[in-house]
Amino acid sequence: MIGYRNEHTIAAPCEVTGRGYWSGQEVRLRFQPAPAGTGIVFVRSDLSGTPQCPARIEYADSIQFRTNLESGAARFSMVEHVMAALAGLEVDNCYVESDAEEMPGLDGSSQAYVVAIESAGLVIQGAPKRQCVIERPMTIQLGEATIEVIPNQNGVASYGYQLAYEQVSEIRDQSFEFELNPRQFVRQVASARTFVTLDQAEQLRSSGVAQHVSNQELLVIGPQGPVENRYRFGNECARHKTLDMVGDLALVGVDFVGQFRSDRGGHRLNGMLANHLSQMIDEEKPSSDSAMKSSNGHRVDKAA
């Protein structure tokens, strides 16, 4: 058995406040401890009955620029940065209470969520974290974009992104790769920000969207580089795309052992892969504490 660990929850409540990028609405996000086996559950504290939605791929809708969750009246928009922070810090069980539909945009990264969760601390729980081991290569494709998934003999999950635009773009070709663990997520990924070109920003604002978002709250890239801003990393755009992939694939609800390499992918492709992996796992849920091999190219393990 490779790299097993027990589940975690947070040791104390913590919260993050801000405004939604798209709605401009003020929102408070409160993270609450949850029992082992709960998973991540989003809660609308502002609605009658406090409706809930599990953070699972079957409730997700991946569209351009963001990933949303919905179960009845419980709707949540742009959850990927929250999910990336929870997955990156290995928080497996948590209630995420929101008093609005859209998550706080903040600076376009997961950094504020990481700071809040780290201040709360983690508690080790009795249940083992479920693990999916990739044993055969697979590729998911959408147009010219692909995600390749291959086994990793090192027993870890690694994520990489190759960014390249076909048209002439202000954003240069770049790549990034890292092994997912809390230390590396915090150091290399958490602070990488959402980005748009100057043309995209102007189009969004002229359509009435994100007019309140300044060039300091979003990484806007013009012909000369960031507008009224500066890069945190030379390849910050590829790092942020990797952050999105971590958050989107966290909706499968397992730890992965494998290598995930995206070439020009986005939320839609991430969602397609998450759905594919989730379906494979559901088809082969182990009936005992043993490992099960799959002809589809993965193994689902439970710890003894």
Secondary structure, 3 states (H helix, E strand, C coil): CCCCCEEEEECCCEEEEEECCCCCCEEEEEEEECCCCCCEEEEECCCCCCCEEECCHHHEEEECCEEEEEECCEEEECCHHHHHHHHHCCCCEEEEEECCCECCCCCCCCHHHHHHHHHHCEEEEEEECCEEEECCCEEEEECCEEEEEECCCCCCEEEEEEECCCCCCCCCCEEEEEECCHHHHHHHCCCCCCEEEHHHHHHHHHCCCCCCCCCCCCEEEECCEECCCCCCCCCHHHHHHHHHHHHHHHHHCCEEEEEEEEECCCHHHHHHHHHHHHHHHHHCCCCCCCCEECCCCEEEECCC
